[in-house]
Amino acid sequence: MKVLTFFGTRPEIIRLSLIMKLLDKHCEHTMVHTGQNYHESLSDVFLRELEIRTPDFHLGVKSNNFADQIAQILRKADEVLEKVKPDKVLILGDTNSALTAIVAARRGIPVFHMEAGNRCYDDRVPEEINRRIIDHASTVLMPYTERSKENLIREGIERERIFVIGNPIYEVLETFREKIEASDVLERLKTERNGYFLMTLHRAENVDLLERLKRIFEGVSLVADKFKKRVFVSVHPRTAEKLKRVKINSEHVVLLEPLGFFDFVKLEKNALAVLTDSGTVQEECAIFKIPNVTLRDVTERPETIEVGSNILSGAEPFSILRSVEVAISQQQRWSAPKEYLAENVSQVVSKIILGYTSIRKHFS
């Protein structure tokens, strides 16, 4: 059996890391990197740290223009599908790379989609449109939670094509726990547990709107000065370019080059609180019991709000400050959603892909 996996971003690499290794063992597995995150700090370092072999194909898509990037991904992905002729295709998430589901479906190739059913119900978020397209182009849908499963059913997707698998991030964190703990990033940054805040920011809804980006960093500066603690910002390359036009008003806000997986997680689990617009970070903070403020108006992970690990702050400066104050004032007694603590997602997903035969065929 031939299985082909498409990926192109840091979150995809992390979540797929263990699954791709299992597929390598049990089938003729082809790995295709689209190049969506083409910066070395967002791709190669994660492949190395997570001990993932070199992809069989690298599509070399290097564009920040939305339409051009998607056009290149779809065209080049279709060329790979024509060459490899896989029996099944695996994709994950809501990225432009996962839109490869479209060309696979048009070729009649069954598409298995991890992270199906996430919804924030705000079409101003580019990924929300991707989610619906990808889910409805997919053959077998693998949501992380029962809530996401119900989202899919409400949209008319048959129950027999949906398998709740749990969130793969916990298994990855546990697999690499010793290497995470061995990171000396706290010493290198001359800090200690609860002695700092950690921040990430990369979504188009925040980064591509200059005034919103300015307001967010005004809020972060308020946080840094109020608590007299450094805010370490792991700066995504596309964010770094935008920040050249933003004045940061606090000496406590420290911009860092993008961090590797082990360093980032070590900082994350020792922070006083984390400010982010990342979906992965929302999940990890719930697991680690670290207060999390999400710098967005909506989230496709509402279960993190329900359990008490996450607060939506929006982009207004004083709202960000108040959200951080509330987040760190609460005792960290929550338990992560049960689906976030799944221990064997890689095996579950591999068995679904390799063993599922009742597949509805797509016809172009």
Secondary structure, 3 states (H helix, E strand, C coil): CEEEEEECCHHHHHHHHHHHHHHHHHCEEEEEECCCCCCHHHCHHHHHHCCCCCCCEECCCCCCCHHHHHHHHHHHHHHHHHHHCCCEEEEECCCCHHHHHHHHHHCCCCEEEECCCCCCCCCCCHHHHHHHHHHHHCCEEECCCHHHHHHHHHCCCCHHHECCCCCCHHHHHHHCHHHHHHCCHHHHCCCCCCCEEEEEECCHHHHCCHHHHHHHHHHHHHHHHHHCCEEEEEECHHHHHHHCCCCCCCCCEEEECCCCHHHHHHHHCCCCEEEECCHHHHHHHHHHCCCEEECCCCCCCHHHHHHCCEEECCCCHHHHHHHHHHHHHCCCCCCCCHHHHCCCHHHHHHHHHHHCCCCCCCCC
